[in-house]
Amino acid sequence: MMSRITLYTNPLSRARIARWMLEEVGTEYETRILTYNGTMKEPAYLAINPMGKVPAIVHDGDVVTECAAICAYLADAFPEAGLAPPPAERASYYRWLFFAAGPLEAAIVNNSFGFVVPAERERSVGYGNFEHVMDTLDKWLSENRFVAGDSFSAADVYVGAQVNWGLQFGTFDKRDSFAAYAERIAARPAFIRASKLDDEAAAAAQT
C-alpha cells in the first residue's frame, strides 16, 4: 500500500524546506496551504501542531513538525532515496543538521534582530557569537562539497536552505564557500521543482 503524506505549508515560510525535501524523496504527497492568523490558528490545524505554525507533515497518521526533524524523518522513511548516510557514517550528517537547527538558527535570528551577545556572556549562549558561527560553517564548507562529505544528503536540504536564504536576504555573511555551496544546492532538480511549486502557490495567493 502506498504511504500517504500530507504537507501543511505556506509558500512564504520555512515550510519551503519541507517541500524541497519531499521533492528530493520523490514520493507523492498532498499539499494543504494554510494562512497566517487564519487557518494556521484554527482548531483543526492546532490539533496537528499546537504551535500553530508550518511546516508539518502527516505520514500515515504520524505527525512530524520542525524542518530539521522532517528532513531527517523523511530520509529514514524513504531510504531508497539515498538521502541519509549509512548509520555508521552519520557523524557529520547529524553534526551539521543539528548545528543548523541550533547554533546557526539562533545566531541568524538574533543577529537579524540586532541582538549582540556581550563578550562576557558568550559562554552562556549556545552559539557564542554570530561571527564564530559563520567562521565554523565557512571552514567546513571550504573543505567539503556537502555537509556530510562528497554526497548530498537530507542535511544539505536544511543547511542549504539556511545558506541560500541567508545570502538572498542578507542575514548571512557573503563568503566564497557559502556562495559556491548555494550554487550547488540551487542547481538540484528537486530544489528547482519545489521552488517553482511554491512560487506559483505564492503568486496564486495574491490574485
C-alpha positions as CSV (number, residue, x, y, z in Angstrom):
1,M,0.0,0.0,0.0
2,M,1.3,3.5,-0.9
3,S,2.1,5.6,2.1
4,R,0.1,8.8,2.5
5,I,1.7,12.1,3.2
6,T,0.1,15.5,3.7
7,L,2.2,18.6,3.8
8,Y,0.8,21.6,5.7
9,T,2.6,24.7,4.4
10,N,2.6,28.3,3.4
11,P,4.8,29.2,0.4
12,L,6.2,32.2,2.2
13,S,7.7,30.3,5.1
14,R,10.3,27.8,6.3
15,A,7.9,25.2,5.0
16,R,9.6,25.5,1.6
17,I,12.3,23.3,3.2
18,A,9.8,20.5,3.8
19,R,8.5,20.9,0.2
20,W,12.1,20.6,-1.1
21,M,12.7,17.5,1.0
22,L,9.6,15.9,-0.3
23,E,10.7,16.6,-3.9
24,E,14.1,15.1,-3.1
25,V,12.4,11.9,-1.7
26,G,10.3,11.7,-4.9
27,T,7.1,10.4,-3.2
28,E,3.6,11.6,-3.9
29,Y,2.1,14.0,-1.3
30,E,-0.9,16.2,-0.8
31,T,-0.4,19.9,-0.2
32,R,-2.6,22.0,2.1
33,I,-1.7,25.7,2.1
34,L,-2.5,27.5,5.4
35,T,-2.8,31.2,6.1
36,Y,-1.1,33.2,8.9
37,N,-3.5,34.3,11.6
38,G,-6.1,32.2,9.7
39,T,-6.2,28.5,9.1
40,M,-2.9,28.1,11.0
41,K,-4.7,29.1,14.1
42,E,-7.9,27.1,13.7
43,P,-8.7,24.1,15.9
44,A,-8.3,21.6,13.0
45,Y,-4.7,22.5,12.4
46,L,-3.9,23.2,16.1
47,A,-4.8,19.6,16.7
48,I,-1.9,18.7,14.4
49,N,0.6,21.3,15.5
50,P,-0.4,23.2,18.7
51,M,2.3,25.8,17.9
52,G,0.1,27.0,15.0
53,K,2.9,27.2,12.5
54,V,4.2,25.4,9.5
55,P,5.5,23.1,8.3
56,A,4.0,19.9,9.5
57,I,3.7,16.6,7.7
58,V,1.3,13.8,8.5
59,H,2.6,10.4,7.2
60,D,0.2,7.5,7.6
61,G,-1.3,9.2,10.6
62,D,2.0,10.2,12.3
63,V,2.8,13.9,12.7
64,V,6.2,15.4,12.3
65,T,6.9,19.1,12.8
66,E,10.1,21.2,12.7
67,C,12.1,21.4,9.5
68,A,15.2,19.6,10.6
69,A,13.1,16.7,12.1
70,I,11.1,16.5,8.8
71,C,14.3,16.2,6.8
72,A,15.7,13.5,9.0
73,Y,12.4,11.6,9.2
74,L,11.8,11.5,5.5
75,A,15.3,10.4,4.8
76,D,14.8,7.4,7.1
77,A,11.2,6.8,6.0
78,F,12.3,6.6,2.3
79,P,15.8,5.0,2.4
80,E,15.6,4.2,-1.3
81,A,16.1,8.0,-2.0
82,G,19.6,7.7,-0.5
83,L,19.4,10.9,1.4
84,A,21.0,9.6,4.6
85,P,24.4,8.0,5.0
86,P,24.6,4.5,6.5
87,P,24.2,4.6,10.3
88,A,27.9,4.1,10.9
89,E,28.8,7.1,8.8
90,R,26.4,9.7,10.1
91,A,28.6,11.7,12.4
92,S,28.9,14.7,10.1
93,Y,25.4,14.3,8.9
94,Y,24.0,14.6,12.4
95,R,26.5,17.2,13.5
96,W,25.7,19.7,10.8
97,L,21.9,19.0,10.7
98,F,21.6,19.9,14.3
99,F,24.3,22.7,14.2
100,A,22.0,24.4,11.7
101,A,18.9,23.8,13.8
102,G,20.6,25.0,16.9
103,P,23.5,27.5,16.9
104,L,23.1,28.6,13.3
105,E,19.4,29.3,13.5
106,A,19.7,31.1,16.8
107,A,22.7,33.2,15.7
108,I,21.0,34.3,12.5
109,V,17.7,35.2,14.2
110,N,19.4,37.2,17.0
111,N,21.7,38.9,14.6
112,S,18.9,39.9,12.2
113,F,17.0,41.4,15.2
114,G,20.1,43.4,16.2
115,F,20.9,41.4,19.3
116,V,24.6,41.2,20.0
117,V,25.7,38.9,22.8
118,P,28.0,40.8,25.2
119,A,31.5,39.3,25.1
120,E,31.4,38.4,28.8
121,R,28.1,36.5,28.3
122,E,29.1,34.4,25.2
123,R,29.8,31.3,27.2
124,S,26.2,31.4,28.4
125,V,24.9,31.3,24.8
126,G,25.0,28.1,22.8
127,Y,26.4,29.7,19.7
128,G,28.9,32.2,21.3
129,N,28.6,34.9,18.7
130,F,27.5,35.3,15.1
131,E,30.9,35.6,13.6
132,H,32.1,32.4,15.3
133,V,29.1,30.5,13.8
134,M,29.9,31.9,10.4
135,D,33.6,31.0,10.7
136,T,32.8,27.5,11.8
137,L,30.4,26.7,8.8
138,D,32.7,28.6,6.4
139,K,35.7,26.4,7.3
140,W,33.7,23.2,6.8
141,L,32.2,24.2,3.5
142,S,35.5,25.4,2.3
143,E,36.8,21.8,2.8
144,N,33.7,19.7,1.9
145,R,31.4,19.7,-1.1
146,F,28.4,18.9,1.0
147,V,27.9,18.9,4.8
148,A,28.3,15.1,5.1
149,G,31.2,14.9,2.7
150,D,31.1,14.3,-1.0
151,S,27.5,13.2,-1.3
152,F,24.3,15.3,-1.0
153,S,22.1,14.3,2.0
154,A,19.0,15.4,3.8
155,A,21.3,17.6,6.0
156,D,22.0,19.6,2.9
157,V,18.4,20.4,2.4
158,Y,18.2,22.0,5.8
159,V,21.7,23.6,5.9
160,G,21.4,24.5,2.2
161,A,18.1,26.3,2.7
162,Q,19.6,28.4,5.5
163,V,22.6,29.3,3.4
164,N,20.6,30.1,0.3
165,W,18.1,32.2,2.0
166,G,20.6,33.9,4.2
167,L,22.6,35.1,1.2
168,Q,19.4,36.2,-0.6
169,F,18.1,38.2,2.4
170,G,21.4,39.5,3.8
171,T,21.3,37.5,7.1
172,F,24.4,35.5,6.1
173,D,27.9,36.8,5.6
174,K,28.9,36.8,1.9
175,R,31.7,34.3,1.7
176,D,33.1,32.3,-1.2
177,S,32.3,29.0,0.4
178,F,28.7,29.9,1.0
179,A,28.2,31.2,-2.5
180,A,29.7,28.1,-4.1
181,Y,27.6,25.8,-1.8
182,A,24.4,27.7,-2.5
183,E,25.0,27.5,-6.3
184,R,25.5,23.7,-6.0
185,I,22.3,23.4,-3.9
186,A,20.2,25.6,-6.2
187,A,21.1,23.5,-9.3
188,R,19.4,20.4,-7.9
189,P,16.3,19.4,-9.9
190,A,14.3,18.8,-6.7
191,F,15.2,22.3,-5.5
192,I,14.1,23.8,-8.8
193,R,10.8,21.9,-8.8
194,A,10.0,22.8,-5.2
195,S,10.8,26.4,-5.7
196,K,8.6,26.6,-8.8
197,L,5.6,25.0,-6.9
198,D,6.0,27.4,-4.0
199,D,6.5,30.4,-6.2
200,E,3.3,29.5,-8.1
201,A,1.4,29.0,-4.9
202,A,2.6,32.3,-3.6
203,A,1.5,34.1,-6.8
204,A,-1.9,32.4,-6.7
205,A,-2.5,33.5,-3.2
206,Q,-2.0,37.2,-4.2
207,T,-4.5,37.1,-7.1
